[in-house]
Amino acid sequence: MSTLALVMIVKNEEKNLERCLSSVSPIVDEMIVLDTGSTDATVEIAKRLGARVHHFQWRDDFSAARNAALDLSWSDWKLVLDADEWLVSGHDELRCLGNEPFIGQVALTSFFRNAGVDAESTNWISRLLPKGVRYTGRIHEQPNGAGLACRRVGVCIEHDGYMPQRLAAKAGRNDALLRKALEASPNDGYLLYQLGKDLSIYDKYRESADYFVKALAVSELADPYRHDLIVRTMFTLKMANRHEDAIALASSEFDRWPQSPDFFFCVGDVLLDWAVLNPGQAEQLLPIVETSWLKCLQIGEQPDLSGAVAGRGSFLAAQNLAVLYENTGRSQEAARYIELASMAGRAVRS
C-alpha cells in the first residue's frame, strides 16, 4: 500500500495551521512542516498536532522552499497545501492512490469578496505529487513531472487566502516576486497572467489590464489558465474604462466559449456598463445583455472551467436579470427572476 505525506511551507500561520493539519491528519502517514521564520506560535502548534517541523532560511524563492520540504518526506505521495487551505473531501481517494505515478490535480475553491459580497471560484491545480517530482519557478511555482500525465482526482480543497484580512497581510509580497521573475522571463504568459491577477485583486485595474493583455498576446489556446485569463481580462478592461477593448476581446473569443457561463456573464456585464455610459446605444445593447445572462442560465454551472465563479450559471445571472427587468419596467419578470435567484442560490450553496 502506498504512503502519503502532507508537505507544507509556513510562516506566522498560528491562526490557520490547526484547521489545515486537522483536516488531513487522519489520512496521512506523516506531516512535514517547513517553517521559514515564524515569530508566533506556528511551530508549537505544528508540533502539538504531530507534524515534523524543520526550518529553512527564506530566500524569495517558493520552489526552493517547496523542494526542501519535499526532500524531508519519505512517503510515496505528497499532498502539498498552504496553511490557509484545508481538505474538504477526497479522503478515501487519497488513501488508495496506488503505485502508478502521475501529477494529481485537485479542485481548489477560493473564497473572496467582490463588491462587498462573498463569492467563490474553483481552479484545478497540481498539488498531489509522486515521489521524485520537484517544483520550478520563483513564485506560482509549478511541479516538473518529467513527462508524467496530469490527472484530475476527486479531492476538494478550500482556501480563504483571498479574503480581505488575509490579502492585507500579504500585500506587495507576490507583486515583488512576480516582477523579479519577469525580469528573467519577460514573455512568460503564466507569470504575466499571475501579475495581472495579483494587481486586480488589489483593485489596480489599469496596470492589471496591461499585464493581462500582454499575457493574452503570448499565451496558447490550450493553456489551462486561458479561460480564467479571458474572463478576468474582460472584467479588468471594463474596470479600467477600456470598454471597447473588452468588447473587441469578447467578439474575438465568442466562438471558443459556448459552454462558459463566466464568459457570457462578463459579456453582459461589460455591455451593460457601456450602455450606461452611452445611453444612445442602450436600446441596441440591452437585448444583448439580457440574452447573455439568459445564456448563463441555459448553460448552468460549469465548475470544471478554470476560475469558474459559483453562481454565474445560476443565481448571479438570475439576480442580474431581475435588476435589468426591474429597471426596464418589467416588474413581473423581475419578480420571477428574484425567486429563481433565491432558489438557485440555495441549491448551489447546499
The 8 nearest C-alpha neighbors of each residue, nearest first, counted from 0:
[[1, 2, 97, 95, 98, 96, 94, 75],
 [2, 0, 97, 75, 98, 96, 3, 76],
 [3, 1, 74, 75, 76, 28, 0, 4],
 [2, 4, 76, 27, 74, 28, 77, 75],
 [5, 3, 77, 29, 27, 30, 28, 74],
 [4, 6, 30, 78, 77, 31, 79, 29],
 [7, 5, 31, 79, 78, 4, 30, 32],
 [8, 6, 32, 80, 79, 81, 33, 31],
 [7, 9, 33, 32, 34, 65, 64, 81],
 [10, 8, 34, 35, 33, 7, 12, 82],
 [9, 11, 37, 35, 12, 34, 36, 8],
 [12, 10, 37, 39, 41, 13, 38, 9],
 [13, 11, 14, 15, 41, 16, 10, 82],
 [12, 14, 41, 40, 15, 16, 11, 39],
 [15, 13, 12, 16, 17, 11, 41, 18],
 [16, 14, 12, 13, 83, 82, 18, 17],
 [15, 17, 82, 19, 18, 12, 13, 20],
 [16, 18, 20, 19, 15, 21, 44, 45],
 [19, 17, 21, 16, 20, 15, 22, 85],
 [20, 18, 85, 16, 22, 17, 21, 82],
 [21, 19, 17, 22, 23, 18, 24, 16],
 [20, 22, 24, 18, 23, 19, 17, 25],
 [21, 23, 19, 86, 20, 85, 24, 18],
 [22, 24, 21, 20, 25, 26, 86, 27],
 [23, 25, 21, 26, 27, 20, 22, 30],
 [26, 24, 23, 27, 22, 21, 28, 90],
 [27, 25, 24, 23, 94, 90, 28, 93],
 [28, 26, 3, 4, 29, 24, 25, 23],
 [27, 29, 3, 4, 2, 26, 30, 74],
 [30, 28, 4, 27, 5, 31, 3, 50],
 [31, 29, 50, 5, 4, 51, 6, 32],
 [30, 32, 6, 51, 50, 5, 7, 52],
 [33, 31, 52, 7, 8, 51, 34, 6],
 [32, 34, 8, 53, 54, 68, 52, 7],
 [35, 33, 54, 9, 10, 36, 8, 55],
 [36, 34, 55, 57, 10, 56, 54, 9],
 [35, 37, 34, 10, 38, 56, 57, 55],
 [38, 36, 11, 10, 39, 35, 41, 34],
 [37, 39, 11, 36, 40, 41, 10, 42],
 [38, 40, 11, 37, 41, 13, 12, 42],
 [39, 41, 43, 13, 42, 44, 38, 11],
 [42, 40, 13, 44, 12, 43, 39, 11],
 [41, 43, 45, 44, 40, 46, 52, 34],
 [42, 44, 46, 40, 45, 41, 47, 48],
 [45, 43, 47, 41, 46, 42, 40, 48],
 [46, 44, 42, 50, 48, 47, 43, 41],
 [47, 45, 50, 49, 43, 48, 44, 42],
 [46, 48, 44, 45, 49, 43, 50, 42],
 [49, 47, 45, 46, 50, 44, 20, 17],
 [48, 50, 46, 47, 45, 51, 30, 24],
 [49, 51, 30, 46, 45, 31, 48, 52],
 [52, 50, 31, 32, 30, 46, 53, 49],
 [53, 51, 32, 33, 50, 31, 46, 42],
 [52, 54, 33, 34, 32, 51, 55, 31],
 [53, 55, 34, 33, 35, 52, 56, 36],
 [56, 54, 35, 34, 57, 33, 53, 64],
 [55, 57, 35, 58, 54, 36, 34, 64],
 [56, 58, 35, 59, 55, 64, 60, 36],
 [57, 59, 60, 56, 63, 61, 64, 55],
 [60, 58, 57, 61, 176, 137, 138, 63],
 [59, 61, 137, 63, 58, 62, 138, 64],
 [60, 62, 64, 137, 63, 138, 65, 59],
 [63, 61, 65, 134, 64, 135, 60, 137],
 [62, 64, 66, 61, 60, 65, 67, 137],
 [63, 65, 67, 61, 62, 66, 68, 60],
 [66, 64, 62, 68, 67, 63, 61, 69],
 [65, 67, 69, 68, 63, 64, 133, 62],
 [66, 68, 64, 70, 65, 69, 63, 71],
 [67, 69, 65, 66, 71, 70, 33, 64],
 [68, 70, 66, 71, 67, 72, 65, 6],
 [71, 69, 67, 68, 72, 66, 73, 131],
 [70, 72, 69, 68, 73, 67, 31, 53],
 [73, 71, 70, 69, 74, 31, 4, 68],
 [72, 74, 71, 75, 70, 4, 130, 69],
 [75, 73, 2, 3, 76, 72, 4, 77],
 [76, 74, 130, 2, 129, 1, 3, 73],
 [75, 77, 129, 3, 74, 128, 130, 2],
 [78, 76, 4, 128, 127, 3, 5, 79],
 [77, 79, 127, 5, 126, 6, 4, 80],
 [80, 78, 6, 126, 7, 5, 77, 127],
 [81, 79, 7, 84, 78, 82, 6, 5],
 [82, 80, 84, 83, 7, 8, 79, 9],
 [81, 83, 16, 84, 15, 19, 12, 80],
 [82, 84, 81, 15, 158, 160, 159, 85],
 [85, 83, 158, 82, 157, 81, 19, 80],
 [86, 84, 19, 157, 156, 22, 87, 18],
 [85, 87, 156, 22, 88, 155, 23, 157],
 [88, 86, 155, 156, 85, 157, 89, 22],
 [89, 87, 155, 154, 90, 86, 156, 153],
 [90, 88, 154, 92, 153, 91, 93, 155],
 [89, 91, 93, 92, 88, 94, 26, 154],
 [92, 90, 94, 93, 89, 95, 26, 88],
 [93, 91, 95, 89, 94, 90, 96, 153],
 [92, 94, 90, 91, 95, 96, 89, 26],
 [93, 95, 91, 92, 96, 90, 26, 3],
 [96, 94, 92, 93, 97, 91, 1, 0],
 [97, 95, 93, 94, 92, 1, 98, 99],
 [98, 96, 95, 1, 99, 0, 100, 94],
 [97, 99, 100, 1, 96, 75, 0, 129],
 [98, 100, 97, 101, 96, 129, 1, 147],
 [101, 99, 129, 98, 102, 147, 130, 128],
 [100, 102, 148, 147, 149, 103, 129, 99],
 [103, 101, 149, 128, 127, 150, 148, 125],
 [102, 104, 127, 150, 125, 151, 149, 152],
 [103, 105, 125, 151, 124, 123, 150, 152],
 [104, 106, 154, 123, 124, 152, 155, 151],
 [107, 105, 123, 155, 122, 156, 154, 108],
 [108, 106, 156, 122, 121, 157, 123, 155],
 [109, 107, 121, 157, 120, 158, 156, 106],
 [110, 108, 158, 119, 120, 159, 157, 121],
 [109, 111, 119, 159, 118, 158, 161, 162],
 [112, 110, 162, 161, 118, 117, 119, 109],
 [111, 113, 117, 116, 115, 118, 162, 114],
 [112, 114, 116, 115, 117, 111, 118, 119],
 [115, 113, 116, 112, 117, 118, 111, 202],
 [114, 116, 113, 112, 117, 118, 111, 163],
 [117, 115, 113, 112, 114, 118, 111, 119],
 [116, 118, 112, 111, 113, 115, 110, 119],
 [119, 117, 111, 112, 110, 116, 113, 120],
 [120, 118, 110, 109, 308, 309, 111, 108],
 [119, 121, 308, 307, 109, 108, 306, 309],
 [120, 122, 108, 306, 107, 307, 109, 302],
 [123, 121, 305, 306, 107, 106, 124, 108],
 [122, 124, 106, 105, 104, 107, 305, 121],
 [123, 125, 104, 105, 126, 122, 106, 107],
 [126, 124, 104, 103, 127, 102, 105, 123],
 [125, 127, 79, 78, 104, 124, 103, 128],
 [128, 126, 103, 78, 77, 125, 102, 79],
 [129, 127, 77, 102, 76, 126, 103, 132],
 [130, 128, 76, 100, 75, 132, 77, 131],
 [129, 131, 75, 76, 132, 128, 74, 77],
 [132, 130, 129, 133, 128, 69, 144, 70],
 [133, 131, 144, 130, 129, 143, 128, 142],
 [132, 134, 142, 143, 66, 131, 135, 144],
 [133, 135, 142, 62, 141, 143, 140, 66],
 [136, 134, 62, 140, 141, 142, 143, 133],
 [135, 137, 140, 138, 62, 141, 139, 134],
 [136, 138, 60, 61, 62, 140, 180, 135],
 [139, 137, 140, 136, 61, 176, 60, 177],
 [140, 138, 141, 136, 137, 61, 193, 190],
 [139, 141, 136, 138, 135, 62, 134, 137],
 [140, 142, 134, 135, 143, 139, 136, 125],
 [143, 141, 134, 133, 144, 135, 132, 140],
 [144, 142, 134, 133, 145, 132, 141, 135],
 [143, 145, 147, 146, 132, 142, 102, 133],
 [146, 144, 147, 143, 132, 148, 142, 133],
 [145, 147, 144, 148, 143, 149, 101, 102],
 [148, 146, 144, 101, 145, 102, 149, 100],
 [147, 149, 101, 102, 150, 146, 144, 100],
 [150, 148, 102, 101, 103, 147, 104, 151],
 [151, 149, 103, 104, 102, 152, 148, 101],
 [152, 150, 104, 103, 105, 153, 149, 123],
 [151, 153, 154, 105, 104, 103, 150, 92],
 [154, 152, 89, 155, 151, 105, 92, 88],
 [153, 155, 89, 105, 152, 88, 106, 156],
 [156, 154, 106, 88, 87, 105, 107, 86],
 [157, 155, 86, 107, 87, 85, 106, 108],
 [156, 158, 108, 84, 85, 107, 109, 86],
 [159, 157, 84, 109, 83, 160, 108, 110],
 [158, 160, 110, 161, 162, 109, 83, 84],
 [159, 161, 165, 162, 83, 158, 166, 109],
 [162, 160, 111, 159, 166, 165, 110, 163],
 [161, 163, 111, 165, 160, 159, 164, 166],
 [164, 162, 166, 165, 167, 161, 112, 111],
 [165, 163, 167, 166, 162, 168, 161, 160],
 [166, 164, 168, 160, 167, 163, 162, 161],
 [167, 165, 163, 168, 169, 164, 161, 170],
 [166, 168, 170, 164, 165, 169, 163, 162],
 [169, 167, 165, 166, 170, 164, 163, 171],
 [168, 170, 166, 167, 172, 171, 165, 173],
 [171, 169, 167, 172, 168, 166, 173, 174],
 [170, 172, 174, 173, 175, 169, 176, 197],
 [173, 171, 174, 175, 170, 169, 176, 177],
 [172, 174, 176, 175, 171, 177, 197, 138],
 [173, 175, 171, 177, 172, 176, 178, 194],
 [174, 176, 178, 173, 177, 172, 171, 179],
 [177, 175, 179, 173, 178, 174, 180, 138],
 [178, 176, 180, 174, 179, 175, 173, 181],
 [179, 177, 181, 175, 180, 176, 174, 182],
 [178, 180, 176, 182, 177, 181, 175, 183],
 [179, 181, 177, 178, 182, 183, 176, 184],
 [182, 180, 185, 184, 178, 183, 179, 177],
 [181, 183, 179, 180, 185, 184, 178, 177],
 [182, 184, 181, 180, 185, 179, 178, 186],
 [185, 183, 181, 187, 186, 182, 180, 190],
 [186, 184, 181, 182, 187, 183, 191, 180],
 [187, 185, 184, 188, 217, 181, 191, 214],
 [186, 188, 190, 184, 189, 185, 191, 181],
 [189, 187, 214, 191, 218, 190, 217, 186],
 [188, 190, 192, 191, 187, 193, 214, 218],
 [191, 189, 193, 192, 187, 188, 194, 177],
 [192, 190, 188, 214, 194, 189, 193, 210],
 [191, 193, 189, 195, 190, 214, 211, 194],
 [194, 192, 196, 190, 195, 191, 197, 189],
 [195, 193, 197, 191, 196, 192, 198, 177],
 [194, 196, 207, 210, 192, 198, 211, 193],
 [195, 197, 193, 199, 194, 198, 192, 200],
 [196, 198, 194, 200, 199, 195, 193, 174],
 [197, 199, 203, 207, 195, 201, 200, 196],
 [200, 198, 202, 196, 203, 201, 204, 207],
 [201, 199, 197, 198, 202, 196, 203, 161],
 [200, 202, 199, 198, 203, 197, 170, 166],
 [203, 201, 199, 204, 200, 198, 207, 205],
 [204, 202, 198, 199, 201, 205, 207, 206],
 [203, 205, 207, 199, 202, 239, 206, 235],
 [206, 204, 239, 208, 207, 203, 209, 236],
 [205, 207, 209, 208, 204, 203, 210, 198],
 [206, 208, 195, 204, 198, 210, 205, 209],
 [207, 209, 211, 205, 206, 210, 235, 236],
 [210, 208, 206, 212, 207, 211, 213, 205],
 [209, 211, 195, 213, 207, 212, 208, 191],
 [210, 212, 214, 208, 195, 213, 192, 209],
 [211, 213, 215, 209, 214, 210, 208, 216],
 [214, 212, 210, 216, 211, 215, 209, 217],
 [213, 215, 188, 211, 191, 212, 192, 216],
 [216, 214, 212, 218, 213, 217, 211, 188],
 [215, 217, 213, 214, 218, 212, 188, 219],
 [218, 216, 215, 214, 188, 219, 213, 186],
 [219, 217, 215, 188, 214, 216, 220, 222],
 [220, 218, 222, 221, 217, 225, 215, 188],
 [219, 221, 222, 225, 218, 223, 226, 215],
 [220, 222, 219, 223, 225, 218, 224, 226],
 [221, 223, 225, 219, 224, 220, 218, 226],
 [224, 222, 225, 221, 305, 226, 220, 227],
 [223, 225, 222, 227, 226, 305, 228, 306],
 [226, 224, 228, 222, 227, 223, 229, 220],
 [227, 225, 229, 228, 224, 305, 230, 304],
 [226, 228, 306, 230, 305, 225, 229, 224],
 [227, 229, 225, 231, 226, 230, 232, 224],
 [230, 228, 232, 226, 227, 231, 225, 233],
 [229, 231, 227, 233, 232, 228, 262, 226],
 [230, 232, 234, 228, 233, 229, 227, 235],
 [231, 233, 235, 229, 230, 234, 211, 228],
 [234, 232, 245, 236, 230, 231, 235, 237],
 [233, 235, 231, 237, 232, 236, 238, 230],
 [236, 234, 238, 232, 237, 208, 233, 204],
 [235, 237, 241, 239, 233, 238, 245, 234],
 [236, 238, 242, 240, 234, 235, 239, 241],
 [237, 239, 235, 240, 236, 204, 234, 241],
 [238, 240, 205, 236, 237, 204, 241, 235],
 [241, 239, 237, 238, 242, 236, 205, 243],
 [242, 240, 236, 237, 239, 244, 243, 245],
 [241, 243, 237, 245, 244, 240, 246, 236],
 [242, 244, 246, 245, 241, 247, 237, 273],
 [245, 243, 247, 242, 246, 241, 248, 236],
 [244, 246, 233, 242, 248, 243, 247, 236],
 [247, 245, 249, 243, 248, 244, 242, 250],
 [248, 246, 244, 250, 245, 249, 243, 251],
 [249, 247, 245, 251, 250, 246, 244, 252],
 [250, 248, 246, 252, 247, 251, 253, 245],
 [249, 251, 247, 253, 248, 252, 246, 254],
 [250, 252, 248, 249, 253, 247, 254, 255],
 [253, 251, 249, 255, 250, 254, 248, 256],
 [252, 254, 250, 255, 249, 251, 256, 257],
 [253, 255, 252, 256, 257, 251, 250, 249],
 [256, 254, 252, 253, 257, 258, 251, 259],
 [255, 257, 259, 258, 254, 253, 262, 252],
 [258, 256, 259, 255, 254, 253, 260, 298],
 [259, 257, 256, 298, 260, 301, 262, 299],
 [258, 260, 261, 256, 262, 257, 263, 301],
 [259, 261, 295, 312, 263, 262, 311, 264],
 [262, 260, 264, 259, 263, 311, 265, 307],
 [263, 261, 259, 265, 260, 264, 230, 266],
 [262, 264, 266, 291, 260, 265, 261, 295],
 [265, 263, 261, 267, 262, 266, 292, 260],
 [264, 266, 268, 267, 263, 262, 269, 261],
 [267, 265, 263, 269, 268, 264, 270, 262],
 [266, 268, 288, 270, 265, 264, 291, 269],
 [267, 269, 265, 271, 266, 270, 264, 272],
 [270, 268, 272, 266, 271, 267, 265, 237],
 [271, 269, 273, 267, 272, 268, 274, 266],
 [272, 270, 274, 268, 273, 269, 267, 288],
 [271, 273, 275, 269, 270, 274, 268, 276],
 [272, 274, 270, 276, 271, 275, 277, 269],
 [273, 275, 281, 277, 271, 276, 272, 278],
 [276, 274, 272, 273, 277, 278, 271, 281],
 [275, 277, 273, 274, 278, 272, 271, 279],
 [276, 278, 274, 279, 275, 280, 273, 281],
 [279, 277, 281, 280, 274, 275, 276, 282],
 [278, 280, 277, 281, 282, 274, 283, 276],
 [281, 279, 278, 283, 282, 277, 274, 284],
 [282, 280, 274, 284, 278, 283, 285, 279],
 [283, 281, 280, 284, 285, 279, 286, 278],
 [282, 284, 281, 280, 285, 286, 287, 279],
 [283, 285, 281, 287, 286, 282, 280, 274],
 [284, 286, 288, 287, 281, 282, 283, 289],
 [287, 285, 289, 288, 284, 290, 283, 282],
 [288, 286, 290, 285, 284, 289, 291, 267],
 [287, 289, 267, 285, 291, 286, 290, 270],
 [288, 290, 286, 287, 292, 291, 293, 285],
 [289, 291, 287, 293, 288, 292, 294, 286],
 [292, 290, 294, 288, 263, 267, 289, 293],
 [291, 293, 295, 294, 316, 289, 290, 264],
 [294, 292, 290, 296, 295, 291, 289, 297],
 [293, 295, 297, 291, 292, 296, 290, 298],
 [296, 294, 260, 312, 292, 298, 293, 297],
 [297, 295, 299, 312, 293, 294, 298, 313],
 [296, 298, 294, 295, 299, 293, 312, 260],
 [299, 297, 295, 296, 258, 294, 260, 312],
 [300, 298, 312, 296, 297, 313, 295, 301],
 [299, 301, 312, 302, 313, 298, 260, 311],
 [300, 302, 303, 304, 299, 307, 259, 260],
 [303, 301, 307, 304, 300, 121, 309, 308],
 [302, 304, 301, 305, 307, 122, 123, 121],
 [305, 303, 307, 302, 301, 306, 226, 122],
 [306, 304, 122, 227, 307, 226, 224, 303],
 [305, 307, 227, 122, 121, 120, 308, 304],
 [306, 308, 120, 302, 304, 121, 305, 261],
 [309, 307, 120, 119, 311, 306, 310, 121],
 [308, 310, 119, 120, 311, 307, 300, 118],
 [311, 309, 313, 315, 314, 312, 308, 300],
 [312, 310, 315, 316, 313, 260, 261, 309],
 [311, 313, 299, 300, 295, 260, 296, 310],
 [312, 314, 310, 296, 311, 316, 343, 315],
 [313, 315, 340, 317, 310, 343, 344, 316],
 [316, 314, 310, 318, 311, 317, 313, 319],
 [315, 317, 319, 292, 311, 318, 314, 313],
 [318, 316, 314, 340, 320, 315, 319, 336],
 [319, 317, 315, 321, 316, 320, 340, 314],
 [320, 318, 316, 322, 321, 317, 323, 315],
 [319, 321, 323, 317, 322, 318, 324, 316],
 [320, 322, 333, 318, 336, 324, 319, 323],
 [323, 321, 325, 319, 320, 324, 326, 318],
 [324, 322, 320, 326, 321, 325, 319, 327],
 [323, 325, 329, 333, 327, 321, 326, 322],
 [326, 324, 322, 330, 333, 328, 327, 323],
 [325, 327, 323, 324, 328, 322, 329, 330],
 [328, 326, 324, 325, 329, 323, 330, 322],
 [327, 329, 325, 326, 330, 324, 323, 331],
 [330, 328, 324, 325, 332, 331, 327, 333],
 [329, 331, 333, 325, 332, 328, 334, 324],
 [332, 330, 334, 333, 329, 335, 324, 325],
 [333, 331, 335, 334, 330, 329, 324, 336],
 [334, 332, 321, 330, 324, 336, 325, 331],
 [333, 335, 337, 331, 332, 336, 330, 338],
 [334, 336, 332, 338, 333, 337, 339, 331],
 [337, 335, 339, 321, 338, 333, 317, 334],
 [336, 338, 334, 340, 339, 335, 321, 318],
 [337, 339, 341, 336, 335, 340, 342, 334],
 [340, 338, 336, 342, 341, 337, 343, 335],
 [341, 339, 314, 317, 337, 343, 338, 342],
 [340, 342, 338, 344, 339, 343, 337, 345],
 [341, 343, 339, 345, 344, 340, 338, 346],
 [344, 342, 346, 314, 340, 345, 341, 313],
 [345, 343, 314, 341, 347, 346, 342, 340],
 [344, 346, 348, 342, 343, 347, 349, 341],
 [345, 347, 343, 349, 344, 348, 342, 341],
 [348, 346, 344, 345, 349, 343, 310, 309],
 [347, 349, 345, 346, 344, 343, 309, 310],
 [348, 346, 347, 345, 344, 343, 342, 309]]
